[in-house]
Amino acid sequence: MAKRIYFDHSATTPLDARVALAMQPANEELFGNPSSLHSEGRQAQPESRFASKGLWIG
């Protein structure tokens, strides 16, 4: 069977394994909205900023 090619990356894209690994702590522990003022959001904000900068390198 021929390999299927997916062209609709405007709707969704495959998740790189490195991204999934980097996101794991946030998905399990730091799930607060980093834009919120509550304690969960304040706790998630530094991690969110670090991740957004770190994942672009490489």
N, CA, C and O atoms as a Tripos MOL2 file, in Angstrom:
@<TRIPOS>MOLECULE
protein
  232   231    58     0     0
PROTEIN
NO_CHARGES

@<TRIPOS>ATOM
      1 N           0.8490   -1.1820    0.0000 N.3       1 MET1
      2 CA          0.0000    0.0000    0.0000 C.3       1 MET1
      3 C           0.8930    1.2430    0.0000 C.2       1 MET1
      4 O           1.9140    1.2800    0.6860 O.2       1 MET1
      5 N           0.5100    2.2380   -0.7580 N.am      2 ALA2
      6 CA          1.2710    3.4770   -0.8490 C.3       2 ALA2
      7 C           1.1710    4.2710    0.4490 C.2       2 ALA2
      8 O           0.1510    4.2400    1.1390 O.2       2 ALA2
      9 N           2.2390    4.9740    0.7630 N.am      3 LYS3
     10 CA          2.2540    5.8200    1.9570 C.3       3 LYS3
     11 C           1.3350    7.0200    1.7340 C.2       3 LYS3
     12 O           1.3880    7.6670    0.6890 O.2       3 LYS3
     13 N           0.5050    7.3050    2.7140 N.am      4 ARG4
     14 CA         -0.4300    8.4200    2.6130 C.3       4 ARG4
     15 C           0.2950    9.7320    2.9160 C.2       4 ARG4
     16 O           1.0930    9.8020    3.8500 O.2       4 ARG4
     17 N           0.0180   10.7580    2.1330 N.am      5 ILE5
     18 CA          0.5950   12.0830    2.3350 C.3       5 ILE5
     19 C          -0.5100   13.0060    2.8130 C.2       5 ILE5
     20 O          -1.5640   13.1050    2.1840 O.2       5 ILE5
     21 N          -0.2650   13.6840    3.9340 N.am      6 TYR6
     22 CA         -1.2590   14.5610    4.5510 C.3       6 TYR6
     23 C          -0.9510   16.0050    4.1860 C.2       6 TYR6
     24 O           0.1350   16.4980    4.4900 O.2       6 TYR6
     25 N          -1.8910   16.6930    3.5370 N.am      7 PHE7
     26 CA         -1.6680   18.0530    3.0700 C.3       7 PHE7
     27 C          -2.3550   19.1340    3.8950 C.2       7 PHE7
     28 O          -2.1010   20.3140    3.6560 O.2       7 PHE7
     29 N          -3.2030   18.7950    4.8440 N.am      8 ASP8
     30 CA         -3.9880   19.7940    5.5690 C.3       8 ASP8
     31 C          -3.2980   20.2360    6.8610 C.2       8 ASP8
     32 O          -3.8860   20.1560    7.9400 O.2       8 ASP8
     33 N          -2.0650   20.6960    6.7530 N.am      9 HIS9
     34 CA         -1.3340   21.1230    7.9450 C.3       9 HIS9
     35 C          -1.7950   22.4840    8.4650 C.2       9 HIS9
     36 O          -1.3030   22.9490    9.4930 O.2       9 HIS9
     37 N          -2.7200   23.1200    7.7760 N.am     10 SER10
     38 CA         -3.3050   24.3490    8.3140 C.3      10 SER10
     39 C          -4.2380   24.0320    9.4770 C.2      10 SER10
     40 O          -4.4310   24.8580   10.3690 O.2      10 SER10
     41 N          -4.8080   22.8510    9.4650 N.am     11 ALA11
     42 CA         -5.7410   22.4550   10.5140 C.3      11 ALA11
     43 C          -5.0240   21.8100   11.6930 C.2      11 ALA11
     44 O          -5.3850   22.0510   12.8450 O.2      11 ALA11
     45 N          -4.0240   21.0020   11.4180 N.am     12 THR12
     46 CA         -3.2920   20.3060   12.4740 C.3      12 THR12
     47 C          -1.9750   19.7990   11.9130 C.2      12 THR12
     48 O          -1.8350   19.6280   10.7020 O.2      12 THR12
     49 N          -1.0270   19.5630   12.7760 N.am     13 THR13
     50 CA          0.2610   19.0180   12.3530 C.3      13 THR13
     51 C           0.6620   17.8930   13.2890 C.2      13 THR13
     52 O           0.2190   17.8610   14.4380 O.2      13 THR13
     53 N           1.4880   16.9730   12.8230 N.am     14 PRO14
     54 CA          1.9720   15.9130   13.7110 C.3      14 PRO14
     55 C           2.8180   16.5180   14.8340 C.2      14 PRO14
     56 O           3.5180   17.5100   14.6270 O.2      14 PRO14
     57 N           2.7510   15.9300   15.9890 N.am     15 LEU15
     58 CA          3.5010   16.4150   17.1430 C.3      15 LEU15
     59 C           4.8650   15.7410   17.1810 C.2      15 LEU15
     60 O           4.9570   14.5150   17.2430 O.2      15 LEU15
     61 N           5.9080   16.5340   17.1450 N.am     16 ASP16
     62 CA          7.2750   16.0270   17.2320 C.3      16 ASP16
     63 C           7.4950   15.4180   18.6150 C.2      16 ASP16
     64 O           7.0130   15.9540   19.6130 O.2      16 ASP16
     65 N           8.2080   14.3190   18.6770 N.am     17 ALA17
     66 CA          8.4490   13.6290   19.9530 C.3      17 ALA17
     67 C           9.1650   14.5270   20.9540 C.2      17 ALA17
     68 O           8.9220   14.4220   22.1560 O.2      17 ALA17
     69 N          10.0470   15.4120   20.4770 N.am     18 ARG18
     70 CA         10.7560   16.3320   21.3900 C.3      18 ARG18
     71 C           9.7910   17.3290   22.0130 C.2      18 ARG18
     72 O           9.9410   17.7000   23.1770 O.2      18 ARG18
     73 N           8.8170   17.7560   21.2520 N.am     19 VAL19
     74 CA          7.8170   18.6940   21.7600 C.3      19 VAL19
     75 C           6.9380   17.9980   22.7930 C.2      19 VAL19
     76 O           6.6490   18.5610   23.8490 O.2      19 VAL19
     77 N           6.5160   16.7820   22.4900 N.am     20 ALA20
     78 CA          5.6870   16.0220   23.4290 C.3      20 ALA20
     79 C           6.4170   15.8270   24.7540 C.2      20 ALA20
     80 O           5.8210   15.9620   25.8230 O.2      20 ALA20
     81 N           7.6970   15.5120   24.6810 N.am     21 LEU21
     82 CA          8.4840   15.3120   25.8990 C.3      21 LEU21
     83 C           8.6130   16.6180   26.6850 C.2      21 LEU21
     84 O           8.5040   16.6190   27.9110 O.2      21 LEU21
     85 N           8.8440   17.7210   25.9840 N.am     22 ALA22
     86 CA          8.9700   19.0200   26.6520 C.3      22 ALA22
     87 C           7.6500   19.4700   27.2710 C.2      22 ALA22
     88 O           7.6490   20.1650   28.2870 O.2      22 ALA22
     89 N           6.5400   19.0830   26.6730 N.am     23 MET23
     90 CA          5.2180   19.4850   27.1640 C.3      23 MET23
     91 C           4.7010   18.6030   28.2960 C.2      23 MET23
     92 O           3.7500   18.9780   28.9800 O.2      23 MET23
     93 N           5.3050   17.4530   28.5000 N.am     24 GLN24
     94 CA          4.7820   16.4890   29.4730 C.3      24 GLN24
     95 C           4.5890   17.0840   30.8680 C.2      24 GLN24
     96 O           3.5200   16.8960   31.4480 O.2      24 GLN24
     97 N           5.5710   17.7940   31.4360 N.am     25 PRO25
     98 CA          5.3380   18.3680   32.7730 C.3      25 PRO25
     99 C           4.1580   19.3370   32.8070 C.2      25 PRO25
    100 O           3.3950   19.3540   33.7720 O.2      25 PRO25
    101 N           4.0090   20.1370   31.7630 N.am     26 ALA26
    102 CA          2.9030   21.0850   31.7320 C.3      26 ALA26
    103 C           1.5690   20.3610   31.6400 C.2      26 ALA26
    104 O           0.5960   20.7730   32.2710 O.2      26 ALA26
    105 N           1.5160   19.3090   30.8770 N.am     27 ASN27
    106 CA          0.2730   18.5620   30.7310 C.3      27 ASN27
    107 C          -0.1090   17.8240   32.0040 C.2      27 ASN27
    108 O          -1.2910   17.5910   32.2560 O.2      27 ASN27
    109 N           0.8760   17.4560   32.8020 N.am     28 GLU28
    110 CA          0.5980   16.6800   34.0080 C.3      28 GLU28
    111 C           0.5560   17.5160   35.2730 C.2      28 GLU28
    112 O          -0.1560   17.1690   36.2160 O.2      28 GLU28
    113 N           1.3120   18.6220   35.3130 N.am     29 GLU29
    114 CA          1.4500   19.3670   36.5700 C.3      29 GLU29
    115 C           1.1080   20.8540   36.4440 C.2      29 GLU29
    116 O           0.4770   21.4150   37.3400 O.2      29 GLU29
    117 N           1.5110   21.4940   35.3610 N.am     30 LEU30
    118 CA          1.3700   22.9450   35.2140 C.3      30 LEU30
    119 C           0.2990   23.2610   34.1780 C.2      30 LEU30
    120 O           0.5890   23.8290   33.1250 O.2      30 LEU30
    121 N          -0.9200   22.8970   34.4790 N.am     31 PHE31
    122 CA         -1.9820   23.0200   33.4930 C.3      31 PHE31
    123 C          -2.7250   24.3420   33.5660 C.2      31 PHE31
    124 O          -3.7150   24.5250   32.8580 O.2      31 PHE31
    125 N          -2.2760   25.2630   34.3980 N.am     32 GLY32
    126 CA         -2.9470   26.5550   34.5030 C.3      32 GLY32
    127 C          -2.7000   27.4170   33.2720 C.2      32 GLY32
    128 O          -1.6810   27.2730   32.5970 O.2      32 GLY32
    129 N          -3.6320   28.3040   32.9880 N.am     33 ASN33
    130 CA         -3.5020   29.2300   31.8700 C.3      33 ASN33
    131 C          -2.4290   30.2580   32.2210 C.2      33 ASN33
    132 O          -2.6130   31.0280   33.1640 O.2      33 ASN33
    133 N          -1.3090   30.2920   31.4860 N.am     34 PRO34
    134 CA         -0.2230   31.2080   31.8360 C.3      34 PRO34
    135 C          -0.5830   32.6780   31.7120 C.2      34 PRO34
    136 O           0.1790   33.5300   32.1690 O.2      34 PRO34
    137 N          -1.7090   32.9990   31.1120 N.am     35 SER35
    138 CA         -2.1540   34.3910   31.0120 C.3      35 SER35
    139 C          -3.0620   34.7940   32.1700 C.2      35 SER35
    140 O          -3.4420   35.9600   32.2800 O.2      35 SER35
    141 N          -3.4130   33.8450   33.0300 N.am     36 SER36
    142 CA         -4.3130   34.1200   34.1530 C.3      36 SER36
    143 C          -3.5600   34.6720   35.3540 C.2      36 SER36
    144 O          -2.3450   34.5110   35.4700 O.2      36 SER36
    145 N          -4.2920   35.3200   36.2390 N.am     37 LEU37
    146 CA         -3.6980   35.8980   37.4330 C.3      37 LEU37
    147 C          -3.7230   34.9610   38.6330 C.2      37 LEU37
    148 O          -3.0780   35.2440   39.6420 O.2      37 LEU37
    149 N          -4.4520   33.8540   38.5480 N.am     38 HIS38
    150 CA         -4.5150   32.9380   39.6930 C.3      38 HIS38
    151 C          -3.1930   32.1920   39.8450 C.2      38 HIS38
    152 O          -2.3510   32.2220   38.9480 O.2      38 HIS38
    153 N          -3.0160   31.5270   40.9770 N.am     39 SER39
    154 CA         -1.7220   30.9150   41.2900 C.3      39 SER39
    155 C          -1.3050   29.8510   40.2690 C.2      39 SER39
    156 O          -0.1190   29.7320   39.9610 O.2      39 SER39
    157 N          -2.2430   29.0890   39.7500 N.am     40 GLU40
    158 CA         -1.8970   28.0750   38.7550 C.3      40 GLU40
    159 C          -1.3320   28.7210   37.4870 C.2      40 GLU40
    160 O          -0.3720   28.2210   36.9020 O.2      40 GLU40
    161 N          -1.9280   29.8200   37.0780 N.am     41 GLY41
    162 CA         -1.4440   30.5400   35.9040 C.3      41 GLY41
    163 C          -0.0800   31.1570   36.1240 C.2      41 GLY41
    164 O           0.7850   31.0920   35.2510 O.2      41 GLY41
    165 N           0.1170   31.7600   37.2980 N.am     42 ARG42
    166 CA          1.4240   32.3500   37.6110 C.3      42 ARG42
    167 C           2.5010   31.2820   37.6660 C.2      42 ARG42
    168 O           3.6430   31.5410   37.2850 O.2      42 ARG42
    169 N           2.1680   30.1020   38.1240 N.am     43 GLN43
    170 CA          3.1330   29.0050   38.1860 C.3      43 GLN43
    171 C           3.4780   28.5020   36.7800 C.2      43 GLN43
    172 O           4.6230   28.1300   36.5240 O.2      43 GLN43
    173 N           2.5270   28.4880   35.8910 N.am     44 ALA44
    174 CA          2.7460   27.9870   34.5360 C.3      44 ALA44
    175 C           3.4390   29.0050   33.6310 C.2      44 ALA44
    176 O           4.0710   28.6170   32.6490 O.2      44 ALA44
    177 N           3.3340   30.2820   33.9390 N.am     45 GLN45
    178 CA          3.8460   31.3140   33.0390 C.3      45 GLN45
    179 C           5.3440   31.2070   32.7460 C.2      45 GLN45
    180 O           5.7110   31.2330   31.5710 O.2      45 GLN45
    181 N           6.2280   31.0870   33.7330 N.am     46 PRO46
    182 CA          7.6510   30.9880   33.3990 C.3      46 PRO46
    183 C           7.9760   29.7570   32.5590 C.2      46 PRO46
    184 O           8.8090   29.8230   31.6550 O.2      46 PRO46
    185 N           7.3350   28.6600   32.8500 N.am     47 GLU47
    186 CA          7.5670   27.4370   32.0750 C.3      47 GLU47
    187 C           7.1080   27.6070   30.6360 C.2      47 GLU47
    188 O           7.7620   27.1360   29.7060 O.2      47 GLU47
    189 N           5.9940   28.2750   30.4620 N.am     48 SER48
    190 CA          5.4670   28.5080   29.1260 C.3      48 SER48
    191 C           6.4170   29.3800   28.3160 C.2      48 SER48
    192 O           6.6770   29.0930   27.1480 O.2      48 SER48
    193 N           6.9240   30.4180   28.9120 N.am     49 ARG49
    194 CA          7.8590   31.3140   28.2170 C.3      49 ARG49
    195 C           9.1570   30.5920   27.8840 C.2      49 ARG49
    196 O           9.6890   30.7500   26.7850 O.2      49 ARG49
    197 N           9.6690   29.8060   28.8170 N.am     50 PHE50
    198 CA         10.9010   29.0440   28.5720 C.3      50 PHE50
    199 C          10.7000   28.0560   27.4280 C.2      50 PHE50
    200 O          11.5420   27.9460   26.5370 O.2      50 PHE50
    201 N           9.5880   27.3460   27.4610 N.am     51 ALA51
    202 CA          9.3270   26.3380   26.4380 C.3      51 ALA51
    203 C           9.1750   26.9700   25.0630 C.2      51 ALA51
    204 O           9.6760   26.4300   24.0760 O.2      51 ALA51
    205 N           8.5010   28.0900   24.9870 N.am     52 SER52
    206 CA          8.2870   28.6950   23.6680 C.3      52 SER52
    207 C           9.5960   29.1780   23.0650 C.2      52 SER52
    208 O           9.7460   29.1890   21.8440 O.2      52 SER52
    209 N          10.5420   29.5770   23.9020 N.am     53 LYS53
    210 CA         11.8540   29.9940   23.3890 C.3      53 LYS53
    211 C          12.7360   28.7930   23.0980 C.2      53 LYS53
    212 O          13.4300   28.7680   22.0820 O.2      53 LYS53
    213 N          12.7200   27.8090   23.9640 N.am     54 GLY54
    214 CA         13.6240   26.6690   23.8380 C.3      54 GLY54
    215 C          13.2940   25.7410   22.6960 C.2      54 GLY54
    216 O          14.1970   25.1380   22.1150 O.2      54 GLY54
    217 N          12.0310   25.6090   22.3580 N.am     55 LEU55
    218 CA         11.6570   24.6700   21.3030 C.3      55 LEU55
    219 C          11.9870   25.1840   19.9040 C.2      55 LEU55
    220 O          12.0360   24.4030   18.9550 O.2      55 LEU55
    221 N          12.2090   26.4630   19.7710 N.am     56 TRP56
    222 CA         12.5440   27.0030   18.4430 C.3      56 TRP56
    223 C          14.0000   26.7910   18.1040 C.2      56 TRP56
    224 O          14.3880   26.9110   16.9420 O.2      56 TRP56
    225 N          14.8100   26.4800   19.0910 N.am     57 ILE57
    226 CA         16.2380   26.2810   18.8590 C.3      57 ILE57
    227 C          16.4580   24.8730   18.3360 C.2      57 ILE57
    228 O          15.9190   23.9100   18.8820 O.2      57 ILE57
    229 N          17.2320   24.7550   17.3000 N.am     58 GLY58
    230 CA         17.5900   23.4430   16.9800 C.3      58 GLY58
    231 C          17.4000   22.8120   15.7280 C.2      58 GLY58
    232 O          17.7580   21.6460   15.5640 O.2      58 GLY58
@<TRIPOS>BOND
     1     1     2 1
     2     2     3 1
     3     3     4 2
     4     3     5 am
     5     5     6 1
     6     6     7 1
     7     7     8 2
     8     7     9 am
     9     9    10 1
    10    10    11 1
    11    11    12 2
    12    11    13 am
    13    13    14 1
    14    14    15 1
    15    15    16 2
    16    15    17 am
    17    17    18 1
    18    18    19 1
    19    19    20 2
    20    19    21 am
    21    21    22 1
    22    22    23 1
    23    23    24 2
    24    23    25 am
    25    25    26 1
    26    26    27 1
    27    27    28 2
    28    27    29 am
    29    29    30 1
    30    30    31 1
    31    31    32 2
    32    31    33 am
    33    33    34 1
    34    34    35 1
    35    35    36 2
    36    35    37 am
    37    37    38 1
    38    38    39 1
    39    39    40 2
    40    39    41 am
    41    41    42 1
    42    42    43 1
    43    43    44 2
    44    43    45 am
    45    45    46 1
    46    46    47 1
    47    47    48 2
    48    47    49 am
    49    49    50 1
    50    50    51 1
    51    51    52 2
    52    51    53 am
    53    53    54 1
    54    54    55 1
    55    55    56 2
    56    55    57 am
    57    57    58 1
    58    58    59 1
    59    59    60 2
    60    59    61 am
    61    61    62 1
    62    62    63 1
    63    63    64 2
    64    63    65 am
    65    65    66 1
    66    66    67 1
    67    67    68 2
    68    67    69 am
    69    69    70 1
    70    70    71 1
    71    71    72 2
    72    71    73 am
    73    73    74 1
    74    74    75 1
    75    75    76 2
    76    75    77 am
    77    77    78 1
    78    78    79 1
    79    79    80 2
    80    79    81 am
    81    81    82 1
    82    82    83 1
    83    83    84 2
    84    83    85 am
    85    85    86 1
    86    86    87 1
    87    87    88 2
    88    87    89 am
    89    89    90 1
    90    90    91 1
    91    91    92 2
    92    91    93 am
    93    93    94 1
    94    94    95 1
    95    95    96 2
    96    95    97 am
    97    97    98 1
    98    98    99 1
    99    99   100 2
   100    99   101 am
   101   101   102 1
   102   102   103 1
   103   103   104 2
   104   103   105 am
   105   105   106 1
   106   106   107 1
   107   107   108 2
   108   107   109 am
   109   109   110 1
   110   110   111 1
   111   111   112 2
   112   111   113 am
   113   113   114 1
   114   114   115 1
   115   115   116 2
   116   115   117 am
   117   117   118 1
   118   118   119 1
   119   119   120 2
   120   119   121 am
   121   121   122 1
   122   122   123 1
   123   123   124 2
   124   123   125 am
   125   125   126 1
   126   126   127 1
   127   127   128 2
   128   127   129 am
   129   129   130 1
   130   130   131 1
   131   131   132 2
   132   131   133 am
   133   133   134 1
   134   134   135 1
   135   135   136 2
   136   135   137 am
   137   137   138 1
   138   138   139 1
   139   139   140 2
   140   139   141 am
   141   141   142 1
   142   142   143 1
   143   143   144 2
   144   143   145 am
   145   145   146 1
   146   146   147 1
   147   147   148 2
   148   147   149 am
   149   149   150 1
   150   150   151 1
   151   151   152 2
   152   151   153 am
   153   153   154 1
   154   154   155 1
   155   155   156 2
   156   155   157 am
   157   157   158 1
   158   158   159 1
   159   159   160 2
   160   159   161 am
   161   161   162 1
   162   162   163 1
   163   163   164 2
   164   163   165 am
   165   165   166 1
   166   166   167 1
   167   167   168 2
   168   167   169 am
   169   169   170 1
   170   170   171 1
   171   171   172 2
   172   171   173 am
   173   173   174 1
   174   174   175 1
   175   175   176 2
   176   175   177 am
   177   177   178 1
   178   178   179 1
   179   179   180 2
   180   179   181 am
   181   181   182 1
   182   182   183 1
   183   183   184 2
   184   183   185 am
   185   185   186 1
   186   186   187 1
   187   187   188 2
   188   187   189 am
   189   189   190 1
   190   190   191 1
   191   191   192 2
   192   191   193 am
   193   193   194 1
   194   194   195 1
   195   195   196 2
   196   195   197 am
   197   197   198 1
   198   198   199 1
   199   199   200 2
   200   199   201 am
   201   201   202 1
   202   202   203 1
   203   203   204 2
   204   203   205 am
   205   205   206 1
   206   206   207 1
   207   207   208 2
   208   207   209 am
   209   209   210 1
   210   210   211 1
   211   211   212 2
   212   211   213 am
   213   213   214 1
   214   214   215 1
   215   215   216 2
   216   215   217 am
   217   217   218 1
   218   218   219 1
   219   219   220 2
   220   219   221 am
   221   221   222 1
   222   222   223 1
   223   223   224 2
   224   223   225 am
   225   225   226 1
   226   226   227 1
   227   227   228 2
   228   227   229 am
   229   229   230 1
   230   230   231 1
   231   231   232 2
@<TRIPOS>SUBSTRUCTURE
     1 MET1         2 RESIDUE 1 A MET
     2 ALA2         6 RESIDUE 1 A ALA
     3 LYS3        10 RESIDUE 1 A LYS
     4 ARG4        14 RESIDUE 1 A ARG
     5 ILE5        18 RESIDUE 1 A ILE
     6 TYR6        22 RESIDUE 1 A TYR
     7 PHE7        26 RESIDUE 1 A PHE
     8 ASP8        30 RESIDUE 1 A ASP
     9 HIS9        34 RESIDUE 1 A HIS
    10 SER10       38 RESIDUE 1 A SER
    11 ALA11       42 RESIDUE 1 A ALA
    12 THR12       46 RESIDUE 1 A THR
    13 THR13       50 RESIDUE 1 A THR
    14 PRO14       54 RESIDUE 1 A PRO
    15 LEU15       58 RESIDUE 1 A LEU
    16 ASP16       62 RESIDUE 1 A ASP
    17 ALA17       66 RESIDUE 1 A ALA
    18 ARG18       70 RESIDUE 1 A ARG
    19 VAL19       74 RESIDUE 1 A VAL
    20 ALA20       78 RESIDUE 1 A ALA
    21 LEU21       82 RESIDUE 1 A LEU
    22 ALA22       86 RESIDUE 1 A ALA
    23 MET23       90 RESIDUE 1 A MET
    24 GLN24       94 RESIDUE 1 A GLN
    25 PRO25       98 RESIDUE 1 A PRO
    26 ALA26      102 RESIDUE 1 A ALA
    27 ASN27      106 RESIDUE 1 A ASN
    28 GLU28      110 RESIDUE 1 A GLU
    29 GLU29      114 RESIDUE 1 A GLU
    30 LEU30      118 RESIDUE 1 A LEU
    31 PHE31      122 RESIDUE 1 A PHE
    32 GLY32      126 RESIDUE 1 A GLY
    33 ASN33      130 RESIDUE 1 A ASN
    34 PRO34      134 RESIDUE 1 A PRO
    35 SER35      138 RESIDUE 1 A SER
    36 SER36      142 RESIDUE 1 A SER
    37 LEU37      146 RESIDUE 1 A LEU
    38 HIS38      150 RESIDUE 1 A HIS
    39 SER39      154 RESIDUE 1 A SER
    40 GLU40      158 RESIDUE 1 A GLU
    41 GLY41      162 RESIDUE 1 A GLY
    42 ARG42      166 RESIDUE 1 A ARG
    43 GLN43      170 RESIDUE 1 A GLN
    44 ALA44      174 RESIDUE 1 A ALA
    45 GLN45      178 RESIDUE 1 A GLN
    46 PRO46      182 RESIDUE 1 A PRO
    47 GLU47      186 RESIDUE 1 A GLU
    48 SER48      190 RESIDUE 1 A SER
    49 ARG49      194 RESIDUE 1 A ARG
    50 PHE50      198 RESIDUE 1 A PHE
    51 ALA51      202 RESIDUE 1 A ALA
    52 SER52      206 RESIDUE 1 A SER
    53 LYS53      210 RESIDUE 1 A LYS
    54 GLY54      214 RESIDUE 1 A GLY
    55 LEU55      218 RESIDUE 1 A LEU
    56 TRP56      222 RESIDUE 1 A TRP
    57 ILE57      226 RESIDUE 1 A ILE
    58 GLY58      230 RESIDUE 1 A GLY
